[in-house]
Amino acid sequence: MAKLNHHYTKLVGNYLFQEIGEKASLFQGKFPQAKLINLGIGDISRPLPPSIVSALETSSKEMGFEATFKGYGPSQGYPFLREAIAENEYKHLGINPDEIFISDGAKNDIANLQELFDVDNKVAMPDPTYPVYIDTNVMAGRTRPLLKTGGYGGVVYLPCTEKNQFVPQLPNRPCDLIYLCSPNNPTGVAMDRETLQKWVQFARENKAVILFDGAYEAFIRSPNVPHSIYEIEGAHEVAIEIRSFSKTAGFTGLRCSYTVVPHALKILEGRHWLSLNALWKRRHDTKFNGVPYPIQKAAAAVYSEQGRKEVKALIDSYLEQSQFLLKTLIKGGFQAYGGIDAPYLWVKAPGGASSWHFFDYLLEKTHIISVPGSGFGSAGEGFVRLSAFAHPTTLAEAAKRLIHI
Ligand SMILES: Cc1ncc(COP(=O)(O)O)c(C=O)c1O
């Protein structure tokens, strides 16, 4: 008889977006004239930049000719893309193309990386944060039953609250695997250099590995916020970095990302130091046949002269929107955070209300759909996340409603 991976039955919280959808359609049913605005969804609203479309077209056509079509590509990714990433993102940070792995999404890599590590590793992660970190560790059996106080037993949660300005603080006990997300989803807050230095130092002292999620790296504008964890001395021996073209260049539908696993990152197994780069390569070779050639060509176009200009303009326009939304919320009397180095705003529920109360309030009074912060971890209670990815006219309309609430 087939037996289930019973850890799957421990998963909670996957009804968040379903519940949001149900509440919104119930409201729409009651008030058919209401024009709902969705500022909950974290997806992009602008089309692909022209130079990326052009690379996609050209490379897709190549697939139709005997002389240029491609079959299986290298599982780690084509050298042209790995070289472009090394040159444009990591030139001064000592990262080589063979330390870069191309993938079809940061979500997949974040989910898959944890399988390199024993089930007994003690995991630390910010709270609130991207739910994939906790859920994949639950699936792997790395957590204990749910706690009455919220969250899973056996996990070191790093509460990110108003008190610590939403920055994860070092825990007072050792841990082995540390998830860090900067700029963080959902708070929109990024970690500064001094904080990251402390985390790298902590990882080195504890022989821990940091899984550094830089999916929103392209949105960083503050000078004291590192774009890469490898800007911090000593990080090459303790950190894996994951980045994505999704929000950077409009690839949420195309799917392309990359993960950096430095050769210097080694783990002691018995009496031998094993290279995580070699193990991740082994994993890729066994379980992955690479990202389609036209998609990798489209990603490489991000680094062409024209591509760079177009992508910068795209991110600047989203950032303009997030800063406009932040100003609007503050003008409207709300307490709001984030939005400077990220497309997300973290908005406090007035009067100590719960996340869901505030969600209902915004829906009823402004017809705006948000995401309750409690869905990203128990320390997210009392907040909602708003996204600035909306179309400019939609966002302008949302701002009007928020001011006149
Ligand atoms: C923090 C974070 N990491 C990773 C991802 C996933 O990125 P991708 O589209 O490359 O799978 C997201 C997507 O929303 C995210 O918010």
The ligand as a Gaussian input file, in Angstrom:
#p B3LYP/6-31G(d) Opt

LIG

0 1
 C       10.913000      36.675000      -1.853000
 C       10.592000      35.923000      -3.080000
 N       11.452000      34.992000      -3.517000
 C       11.206000      34.288000      -4.630000
 C       10.058000      34.495000      -5.369000
 C        9.787000      33.643000      -6.577000
 O       10.375000      34.114000      -7.723000
 P       10.252000      33.338000      -9.098000
 O        9.166000      33.980000      -9.888000
 O       11.593000      33.460000      -9.741000
 O        9.925000      31.898000      -8.800000
 C        9.145000      35.462000      -4.970000
 C        7.925000      35.690000      -5.745000
 O        7.004000      36.367000      -5.402000
 C        9.411000      36.191000      -3.787000
 O        8.563000      37.117000      -3.328000

